[in-house]
């Protein structure tokens, strides 16, 4: 039973890392490219989707990872849509920024250190 749990944890971790890699690949392309095109976007999504399809979908428990997974599904749905690349870029970068803000908000300023605020 312990081996099965370790295998599930390893699969979950691999799936989460692939989701994060997918997210970073698409957002970096859209933010760094001067003139992104829909065809290149579709090709990037298809390439990342091939890597993601090698791992079975695993149920995620953390809210951050669930939000990331739904965001990836949104990116994939843009591949088949007729939405202009500028609208896709604006929406993806905005949503990515909100996702990163929510993740960073949990890292800083823990409640147990709030009693030291008066020293600053």
Buried (B, 14 or more C-beta within 10 A) or exposed (E): EEEEEEEEEEBBEBBBEBBEEBBEBBBEBBEEBEEBEBEBBBEBBEEBBEEBEEBEEBEBEEEBBEBBBEBBEEBBEBBEEEEEBEEBBEBBBEBBEEBEEEBEEEEEEEEEEEEEEEEE
